[in-house]
């Protein structure tokens, strides 16, 4: 990776095996690889491919794709590469900006300035927001994507009337099942934390994983002690834990606050986290407790 969504392919030689990741690769990258003498192993998640099919349908219907995702995320970059016209919105606040422009128009220069890195080349909100279709980065919150969809649909109703809304707005469910199941499970843990007597929630997965980061946000926003680790050795033998905070900062702090107490914890992991990484992390916690028992 070179930053700004760019990658260095100079080290790929004839005969090499190139593995495409679960979040896919852009149309241009795949075209370049297909023209070279390399073996491509495509591990793109079927849910990501479903999003690509959705935005392709948008283009064929003359719709601008509104992509709920982070414009710099590899998956969103790949999805955008299949679009002729698109705009990326990272959250409800940005979606509200788009909806407001659809209904009321506004300062086009300011609008384009805000979304300058998140729109297709030559994007004109006065033209390209007349007919839109919703797609998403598959690791985003399903509830937020649905809320954005409802917002855009209502905006089109206000602008063109209920009878014409289907001519100006289209939506398909493209949230990954594995991601949604984990979000639902963590939400349930949070809602029942007091009854369960949870000491903390442990989230296991890559520090650069978007869907894992979202899992941490759920308990953090509810004020529940929680930690995002990327491997078992983040849990130290000295009862410290090295973890990623919601803002991306990596910190180390005391872990089990009462070593003599039975630990009640919730555990989840990113959609692509190996089961072994979860088991190793739990084993590290059990080892800590065992060492404490031997001391006593």
N, C-alpha and C positions, 0 to 999 in steps of 0.2 A: 504494500500500500504506500502511496505517495502523498496521501491527503487529498482533500477536495474531490473525493470519489475517483481519483486516478490510481492506476496500478502499473507496475513495472513488469512487462512481459519479456524483457531482454534476456533473461536467463533460461527461457524455454527454448530447447533445441529440438532438431528433428528426431523423431522416435520417442520423445518424452511422453509420459502419461500425465494428462492434466485432469484434475478432479474438480468439477464444478460444485460449489458448496450448496447447502440446503436452501439458502436464500436466492440461489440462482446467479446468473451473470447477465450483463446487458446484451442486447441484440448485437451491438457492434463487436463486443468481445467474443461472442459465440461465432459470429461470422468470420472474424479474424482467425479463430482457432480452427474452424472448419476448412479454411484455405491453407492451413499449414500441415506439415507432415507429423501430426501428433495424434495420439489416441486420447479421445475425450471420454471421461467417465462422468456421466451426468447424475448427480445425486439431488437435483432440485426437488424440493418438497412438492407433492401434488397440490397442496393448497396454494402454493406460490404460483404454480402453473395455472390454477383456476383463476387467480387474479389476472394473469396475463391474458387468458381467454376473455375475461370480462372487459378489460380495457380495449382489447381488439374489437370486441362487439361494439363498444362505445364509438370507436373510430368509424366502423362501418355504418353506424347509424347517425353519424355526424354530430356526436356528442363530445364535449370536452370532459376529460376525466378529472374529477376532483379526488385526489389521492389522500386519504387520511394516513399520514405517516411523516417521518422525519426525512427531509429532502436529501440529507447526506448519508442516510443509511443505505447499505449495499442493496438490500432488497428493493427499497423504493427507487433507487437509481436504476435498477434492472427493470422494474415495472414501467417507469417513466420512458425508458428507451423503446417501449412498444407503443407509445402514444404519439400521435401527431400534435395534439393540443392537450395540455394538462396544467393543473395547479395543485401544489401540495399544501395541505393544512395539517399542522402538527397537533392541534388541540381545538377545543371548543371556541376559545377566544378568536383564533384565526378563522374558524368556520363562520363565526358570527360576522366577521369583517366581510367575508365573501357573500353571505346571505344579505347583509345590509346593502352591499353594492348591487346585488341582483335586483333588489326592490327599489332602492332609492338612487342608484348611481352614486356619484361622489367625485372626489379628487383623484382622477386617474393616475396622475404622476405620483402622488403619495402612495396609492395602492400598489403600483408597480414597483416602487422603491422598496416597500416592505417585503414583497414577494419576489424580489429580483433573482434570487437563487432557487426559487421554488416553482418557476413557471417555464413553459416551453418557449422556444425562440419565437419572437414576434407576437407574444401573447398580448391580446387586446381585450380587457374585461368588458368593454362595450359590445364586443362581438362574440367572444368565446364563453361568456357566462349566460348566454340566452338558452342554451341547451346543454345540460350537464348530466353525467353519470357518476355514481359514487363507487370508488374502489378503496382498498386499504392495504397498508403494510400488515401482514397477517398476525403480527405479534402485538398489535395495538389492543386497547381495551374494547371489547365487543360492545359494552354499554355505551361507551363514548362514540363509537362508530355509528351505532343505531341512533343516538341522540343527534349526531351531525346529519344523518340521513333525514330525520324528521324535520330538522331545522331547514335544510335545503328544500325539502318538499313543500313546507309551509311558505317559504319564500317564493317558490314558483306559483303557488296558489294565489298569493297576494298579487303577484305581478301579472299573471295570465288568466287567473280564475280556475276553480276546481275542475271544470270540464276539459281544460287544456293541459292540466298538469302532466299527464302521461306523455305528452308530446315534448315536454321540456325537461323531464327528470326520469332517471332510471336507477335502480338499485338492486344489487345481488349480494347474498350473504357469502363473504369470502374470508371470514375469521377462521383460523386454524382450530380444529376441534381440540387438539392436544393443549394448545394455549388456553382456550376458553375453559376447559375442564379444570386446569390448574388455578386459573383466576377465581373460578366459582368455589373451589375447595378452600383456597386461602381466605376468601370472603366469609365462608361459613365458619372457619376457625376463628376469625376476628370477631364475628357476631356472637360467638359462644365462648369467647376467651375467659370471661369471668366465671362462667359456670364450669368450664373445664379446669380452671385454675392454672392457665398457661403461664409459664415463666418467660418463655420467649418463642419466637418462630424462626426457624433456621431455613434459609433459602440457599440452595446449592446450584451453581451454574457459572458459566464464564462471566468475567467482569465486563466483557464487551457485548454480552448477550442482551438484546433489547427486551425479549420476553421475560427473561429472568429479572431484569431491573424493574419491570412493571410489577412482578410478584412482590418485590420488597416494598414498593410504594404503598400497597394495600394496608399492611399492618402499620407501617410508619405513619400514614395519614390518620390512622385510628389511635395513635399514641401507644402502640404495643411494642415492647422491646423485641427487636428483630435484627437479624444479621444475614448479610449476603456474603457467602464465601465461594471461592472457585475450586478449592480442593481441600482434602482432609488436613493437610499440614498447616492450614490456617489456624487450626486449633492447637495451641501450644501445650507442652507438658507442664508449663508454669501457670496453667489456667488463664491464659490470655487468648484472645481471638483477633485475628487480622481480618478485617472485613471492609466491604465497599459500602459507603453511605449513599443515600439517594442522589446527592449532588456529585457523585463520582469520586469523592475523596476516599483514599484507602487509609484506614486508621487501625491502631491496635489498642485494645482496652481489656480490662478484666472481664472474664467470661461468666463462670458460674458464681453467683454472688453468695450463695450459702451452700458450701460443699457437703454439709451434713444432711441437707434436705433432699428428699426424692425429687428428681427433676421431671417436670411436666412440660413437654415441648411439642410444638407443631413443626412438621418437616415437609418441605416441598422442593421441587427442582425445576430447572428450565426444561423446555420441551425436548432439547437435544442432549441433555445431561445423561451420561451413562449411569446405569443402576449401580455400578461398582463405585462410582464417586460418592453416591449417597451412602452406600453401605460402609465405605471407608470412613466417612465423616462421622457416622453414628458410632462406629467402633472406637474412634478417637475419644468421643465423649464417654463411652462406657469404660474406656481405659482410665480416663481421669478419675471417674467415680471409684473404680477399683483401687487405684493407687491411694485415694483418700481413705478408703476402708482399711487398707493395710497399715496406714499410718496410725489410725485409731486403735 
